């Protein structure tokens, strides 16, 4: 009898732990806040946000988005209302089944970055290679720093009284 009570207690504890972990991953991978009660995890929509990096050079703002397993046809980049919008979808492999295990999120993604003033958004350049999307936005000529010539020597004018 003690063995049965102990086994039941362990089973309940493990079941509670499994539910807690499932809840944690639901929150982490942005499942819908109130999923349909009848929906199974395989029917839920997974979303993720790509990792972004940015840096400046003398002539460009450079952005990099990490998009593993995303094809060029599955990603779109646009500029809207002074924001760079990155959207697309990471599709699960064909061999991926409902009972497969993964640490990657599949599904649609959308992110927007507010661009600073002074960029030439008419000449944005994008390149997707090895799961990395490099975006290069030129700095407008009017926004680049200009060197100002400093005059030397004294020039005095006589002021008549």
C-alpha positions in Angstrom: 0.0 0.0 0.0 2.9 2.4 0.8 4.4 1.7 -2.6 1.1 2.6 -4.3 0.7 5.9 -2.4 4.4 6.8 -3.1 4.0 6.0 -6.8 0.8 8.0 -7.1 2.5 11.0 -5.3 5.5 10.8 -7.6 3.2 10.6 -10.7 1.2 13.6 -9.5 4.4 15.6 -8.9 5.8 14.8 -12.3 2.5 15.6 -14.0 2.5 19.0 -12.2 6.1 19.6 -13.2 5.2 18.8 -16.9 2.3 21.2 -16.8 4.5 23.9 -15.4 7.1 23.4 -18.1 4.5 23.4 -20.8 3.1 26.7 -19.5 6.6 28.2 -19.4 7.2 27.3 -23.1 3.7 28.5 -24.1 4.6 31.9 -22.6 8.1 31.9 -24.0 7.2 31.0 -27.6 4.2 33.4 -27.6 1.3 31.0 -28.0 -2.0 32.9 -28.1 -2.9 34.2 -24.7 -6.2 32.3 -24.6 -5.8 29.3 -26.9 -8.9 27.4 -27.9 -9.6 24.9 -25.1 -10.0 22.1 -27.6 -6.8 22.9 -29.5 -3.8 20.7 -29.2 -0.2 22.1 -29.0 0.2 21.0 -32.7 -2.7 23.2 -33.7 -1.4 26.4 -31.9 0.4 29.1 -33.8 4.1 29.5 -32.9 5.7 32.9 -33.4 9.2 34.2 -32.7 11.1 37.4 -33.0 14.4 37.3 -34.9 17.5 38.4 -33.1 18.6 41.9 -34.4 21.9 43.6 -34.3 22.8 47.1 -35.4 25.9 49.2 -35.9 27.0 52.4 -37.7 29.8 53.0 -40.1 30.8 56.3 -41.7 28.3 55.9 -44.5 25.7 53.3 -43.4 23.4 52.0 -40.7 23.9 48.3 -40.7 21.3 45.9 -39.3 21.5 42.1 -39.1 18.7 39.7 -38.4 19.4 36.1 -37.6 16.9 33.9 -39.5 18.0 30.3 -39.6 16.2 28.1 -42.1 14.3 31.0 -43.7 14.4 31.2 -47.5 14.5 34.5 -49.4 11.0 34.0 -50.7 9.7 33.7 -47.1 10.9 37.0 -45.8 9.9 40.6 -46.6 11.6 43.9 -45.8 9.8 47.2 -46.1 10.0 50.8 -44.8 6.7 52.2 -43.5 6.2 55.4 -41.5 9.9 55.7 -40.6 10.1 52.1 -39.5 11.9 49.2 -41.0 9.5 46.2 -41.0 10.8 42.7 -41.2 8.2 39.9 -41.6 8.0 36.4 -42.9 7.7 32.8 -41.9 10.0 30.0 -40.8 8.5 26.8 -42.1 8.9 23.5 -40.4 10.8 20.8 -42.4 8.7 18.4 -44.4 9.8 15.5 -42.3 8.7 17.3 -39.1 5.8 15.5 -37.5 3.4 16.3 -34.7 5.4 14.2 -32.2 8.8 15.6 -33.1 11.0 17.4 -30.6 12.5 20.8 -31.3 14.0 23.8 -29.6 13.2 26.1 -32.5 10.0 28.0 -33.1 8.4 27.8 -36.5 5.7 30.1 -37.9 5.2 33.7 -38.8 7.4 36.5 -37.5 7.1 40.3 -37.5 9.3 43.0 -36.1 9.7 46.7 -36.7 12.6 49.0 -35.9 12.2 52.7 -35.7 14.7 54.4 -38.0 16.6 57.5 -36.9 16.3 60.7 -39.0 18.9 61.3 -41.7 18.9 58.0 -43.5 18.3 57.5 -47.3 15.5 54.9 -47.1 15.1 55.0 -50.9 18.4 53.0 -51.2 18.1 50.2 -48.7 20.2 47.1 -49.6 19.3 43.6 -48.2 21.3 40.4 -48.5 20.3 36.9 -47.1 23.1 34.5 -46.7 23.6 31.4 -44.4 20.6 32.3 -42.2 21.7 35.9 -41.8 19.8 38.9 -43.3 22.2 41.9 -43.7 20.4 45.2 -44.2 22.4 48.3 -45.2 20.8 51.8 -45.1 22.9 54.7 -46.4 23.2 57.9 -44.4 21.8 60.8 -46.4 24.5 63.2 -47.6 22.9 66.1 -45.8 23.2 64.3 -42.5 26.9 63.4 -42.8 29.3 65.5 -40.8 31.1 68.2 -42.7 34.5 69.5 -41.9 34.4 73.3 -41.3 37.5 75.2 -42.3 38.9 77.3 -39.4 40.3 80.7 -40.4 43.6 81.6 -38.8 45.2 85.0 -38.3 43.7 88.2 -37.2 41.8 90.6 -39.4 41.0 93.9 -37.6 39.0 96.7 -39.0 39.3 100.2 -37.8 36.2 101.7 -36.5 35.9 105.4 -37.0 34.6 107.5 -34.1 
